[in-house]
Amino acid sequence: MSSDNEPTWRICRKAVWMLIQNVNNLADAEALLNRQENDLHIASGKCFILLLTAIQRPEKSRLESAQAEFKRFEARCGAMLDGGGWLGMVRRKLQFSSGAAAGVDHYDGQIALADVTLCIVGLMVVKVMNGYNVGHIAIAKTVYSLRRVWKMYQQCYASVLDVYRAVYDLDPDENAPRWPPVLKRRQSSSAASLASTSNVGSRMYRSATTSFETFRQDSVSNEMSKDVIRLMTAVSVGYGAFNLILSLVSPMMIPLIGMLGFRGNRRTGLDALMFAKNGPDVHAPLAWLILSWYHMMGNTDFLFDGPHSRENETYVKESEQLVCNPPEEFRNSTSLQYFIGRSFYLKGDLEQSIRAYEIGSTVLVDNSFVSMKTMCLHELGFMYAIKLDWIAAYKKFASVAEVWMKQYHYFMATVCAGAAGDTTTAELMRRRTDEVVSGCRSDACRGTMNSFMESKETKVAEALRWTAAASSEDDADSKHGHVLCNHCDGQRYCRLIAYEVLYVKYGVAKWPEDALHAVLSDCQEAEDDDNTMLYTKQLLTVVCQRVLGFVDDYRQSLIDIVENMDRNQRRDHLYVYGVYELTAEQIRHNETIEEGKRTVQKLKDIKRSYHFQHFYEMRCVSLQAFIETKPSTKLV
């Protein structure tokens, strides 16, 4: 238990992350926060916990209770910040510079107000996702609140950064905080590496009210350093997360978010979060979590071997630093094992990745807020499929299908069992897939992955019949020396579907060589080939050959694939992925960079929905970001 003089912001960190690690700790977390109910940090921690419990159990009464509490705390923060008008604001600034507690309280209030407003937005998202009728006016108010939160984080970040630079006598032109040398020596080795992460692409505009150059250098108290560090790391999480997430939105959404007043810079966001992950309060573990998600899941350029990752080898080092230096809340956790597995996969070490996921999936009871055991099982299914261990893959998919995304995982279990030639298990998995689909035929249950599975349903069933018939003939009629022409391709058809899903979800850049050669072998033309898989095989052949380095330039091959699909009016996911691969190949070569930029416009013009749209849009975000770094060359 904590001592009586323990800072309340530290108690808040303990309580919130105690609940996130184990949902059964709710009573203990609330008991920690019931000691000093009137404290700002304690009240803020209660809001975080209310949001977490509302996400987990979104009953109407719970949502209404959380909404009322958020509104009360929002009003309290607003009243605290508004006291004294503009004269009070100047007085608080002077007090902060002289070390008075009122200045610290003011900035704590700003951060708490932004956080609780974000909680209100989060609660609205929970209502929408759970089918509550919220109305258009409420949605419009939520968008406005989100914009207000963004402005709050911007203003508070600029203001605290101004004071932080004064306390540690840092360069006033630096637009991202860094750990001062005296503090870097006290940090872990990962924190020491953060000193150089302050290169921000565009300068942040600061309010004139936050600059008091004439007096602040000499009058800041030495006792203020801990408060400034805590405030700087706390506000850096919200500011950094907004910048990062806004930089990852789909290109089609950029005009809309720009019109709403949002603007994100990825480098700025990453710098702020890298600084914040070593902070002392409740925000720091969240910064580590966001960074780990980005580097090992959201950084699609690295994951899919995009053009920028070929020019920059820092991604692996950054992901390694994160998993080697987690905050105390994540040490020995299933979440850490999940990210270790991702890190090893991105390094191309499939065996170590599987080992980490296996450790994470063997926890007897997983009571964490998000079941990372389930996530580890999910990844294991795909890792074993990449390894071509179809038996192990379908077992993992069948296991995770019992608790999460049943149609998706039963379908993958069907395909993997079919690829292994186990038609009995495959038929069982296929029937379970059909049962899930028949119970959820509404549009709300459908997604781009669901539509892909349904489009393959008939052909998969046929492929399983081919395989079963071939097996039966081999047993009973092998002496006649013949089988039906399509029987031998049932397993291959299932493997091709698995390859297609794996390519979309993971790319092929990190696959072992034997897996790439197996894909090429299965993509070879045969007399009895089904034309429905023709473009799948052509596209997989090109991307696998590129990774293996068979030829340096695949532009013409990709042009042929895209043009053939144009002629045949194919406008499905294979077409857009073909255009994406062509664009990525064009901008790899200096002589066709401008042509690649023009092809990007073709990507933007594709507005319709198609299978795997999410993964395609993620790739496009990275591609667009890379192209913007390339100066235009005027053609004479």
QUILIN-V936902 format. One record per backbone hydrogen bond with DSSP energy under -0.5 kcal/mol. NH is the residue of the N-H (numbers start at 1). CO is the residue of the C=O. If there is no record, write none. Layout:
NH_CO / NH_CO
This chain:
6_3 / 10_7 / 11_7 / 12_8 / 13_9 / 14_10 / 15_11 / 16_12 / 17_13 / 18_14 / 19_15 / 20_16 / 21_17 / 22_18 / 23_367 / 25_22 / 26_23 / 29_25 / 30_26 / 31_27 / 32_28 / 33_29 / 34_30 / 34_31 / 35_32 / 39_36 / 43_39 / 44_40 / 45_41 / 46_42 / 47_43 / 48_44 / 49_45 / 50_46 / 51_47 / 52_48 / 53_49 / 54_50 / 55_51 / 56_52 / 57_53 / 59_57 / 63_59 / 64_60 / 65_61 / 66_62 / 67_63 / 68_64 / 69_65 / 70_66 / 71_67 / 72_68 / 73_69 / 74_70 / 75_71 / 76_72 / 77_73 / 78_74 / 79_75 / 80_76 / 81_77 / 82_78 / 83_79 / 85_82 / 88_84 / 89_85 / 90_86 / 91_87 / 92_88 / 93_89 / 94_90 / 95_91 / 96_92 / 97_93 / 98_94 / 99_96 / 100_95 / 103_100 / 104_100 / 105_101 / 106_102 / 107_103 / 108_104 / 109_105 / 110_106 / 111_107 / 112_108 / 113_109 / 114_110 / 115_111 / 116_112 / 117_113 / 118_114 / 119_115 / 120_116 / 121_117 / 122_118 / 123_119 / 124_120 / 125_121 / 126_122 / 127_123 / 128_124 / 129_125 / 130_126 / 131_128 / 132_127 / 134_132 / 139_135 / 140_136 / 141_137 / 142_138 / 143_139 / 144_140 / 145_141 / 146_142 / 147_143 / 148_144 / 149_145 / 150_146 / 151_147 / 152_148 / 153_149 / 154_150 / 155_151 / 156_152 / 157_153 / 158_154 / 159_155 / 160_156 / 161_157 / 162_158 / 163_159 / 164_160 / 165_161 / 166_162 / 167_163 / 168_164 / 169_166 / 170_165 / 174_171 / 183_180 / 184_180 / 185_181 / 186_183 / 187_183 / 187_184 / 192_188 / 193_189 / 194_191 / 195_192 / 196_193 / 197_194 / 198_196 / 200_198 / 210_207 / 211_208 / 212_210 / 215_212 / 216_212 / 219_215 / 220_216 / 224_221 / 225_222 / 228_224 / 229_225 / 230_226 / 231_227 / 232_228 / 233_229 / 234_230 / 235_231 / 236_232 / 237_233 / 237_234 / 238_234 / 239_235 / 240_236 / 241_237 / 242_238 / 243_239 / 244_240 / 245_241 / 246_242 / 247_243 / 248_244 / 248_245 / 249_246 / 253_250 / 254_250 / 254_251 / 255_251 / 257_253 / 258_254 / 259_255 / 260_256 / 261_258 / 262_257 / 269_265 / 270_266 / 271_267 / 272_268 / 273_269 / 274_270 / 275_271 / 276_272 / 277_273 / 278_275 / 279_276 / 284_281 / 286_282 / 287_283 / 288_284 / 289_285 / 290_286 / 291_287 / 292_288 / 293_289 / 294_290 / 295_291 / 296_292 / 297_293 / 298_293 / 299_294 / 300_298 / 302_299 / 303_299 / 304_300 / 305_302 / 306_301 / 310_306 / 311_307 / 311_308 / 312_308 / 317_313 / 318_314 / 319_315 / 320_316 / 321_317 / 322_318 / 323_319 / 324_320 / 325_321 / 330_327 / 331_327 / 331_328 / 333_330 / 337_333 / 338_334 / 339_335 / 340_336 / 341_337 / 342_338 / 343_339 / 344_340 / 345_341 / 346_342 / 347_343 / 348_345 / 349_344 / 350_348 / 353_349 / 354_350 / 355_351 / 356_352 / 357_353 / 358_354 / 359_355 / 360_356 / 361_357 / 362_358 / 362_359 / 363_360 / 367_365 / 369_20 / 372_370 / 375_371 / 376_372 / 377_373 / 378_374 / 379_375 / 380_376 / 381_377 / 382_378 / 383_379 / 384_380 / 385_381 / 386_382 / 387_383 / 388_385 / 389_384 / 390_388 / 393_389 / 394_390 / 395_391 / 396_392 / 397_393 / 398_394 / 399_395 / 400_396 / 401_397 / 402_398 / 402_399 / 403_400 / 404_400 / 409_405 / 410_406 / 411_407 / 412_408 / 413_409 / 414_410 / 415_411 / 416_412 / 417_413 / 418_414 / 419_415 / 420_416 / 421_417 / 421_418 / 422_417 / 423_421 / 426_422 / 427_423 / 428_424 / 429_425 / 430_426 / 431_427 / 432_428 / 433_429 / 434_430 / 435_431 / 436_432 / 437_433 / 438_434 / 439_435 / 440_437 / 445_442 / 446_442 / 446_443 / 451_447 / 452_448 / 453_449 / 454_450 / 455_451 / 456_452 / 456_453 / 457_453 / 457_454 / 460_456 / 461_457 / 462_458 / 463_459 / 464_460 / 465_461 / 466_462 / 467_463 / 468_464 / 469_465 / 470_466 / 471_467 / 472_468 / 473_469 / 474_470 / 475_471 / 476_472 / 477_473 / 480_477 / 481_478 / 487_484 / 488_484 / 489_486 / 490_487 / 493_489 / 494_490 / 495_491 / 496_492 / 497_493 / 498_494 / 499_495 / 500_496 / 501_497 / 502_498 / 503_499 / 504_500 / 505_501 / 506_502 / 507_502 / 507_503 / 511_508 / 516_512 / 517_513 / 518_514 / 519_515 / 520_516 / 521_517 / 522_518 / 523_519 / 524_521 / 529_526 / 531_529 / 533_530 / 534_531 / 537_533 / 538_534 / 539_535 / 540_536 / 541_537 / 542_538 / 543_539 / 544_540 / 545_541 / 546_542 / 547_543 / 548_544 / 549_545 / 549_546 / 550_545 / 558_554 / 559_555 / 560_556 / 561_557 / 562_558 / 563_559 / 564_560 / 565_561 / 566_562 / 567_563 / 568_564 / 569_566 / 570_565 / 571_569 / 575_572 / 576_572 / 577_573 / 578_574 / 579_575 / 580_576 / 581_577 / 582_578 / 583_579 / 584_580 / 585_581 / 586_582 / 587_583 / 588_585 / 589_585 / 589_586 / 592_589 / 593_590 / 596_592 / 597_593 / 598_594 / 599_595 / 600_596 / 601_597 / 601_598 / 602_598 / 602_599 / 603_599 / 604_600 / 605_601 / 606_602 / 606_603 / 607_605 / 613_610 / 616_612 / 617_613 / 618_614 / 619_615 / 620_616 / 621_617 / 622_618 / 623_619 / 624_620 / 625_621 / 626_622 / 627_623 / 628_624 / 629_625 / 629_626 / 630_627 / 631_629 / 634_632
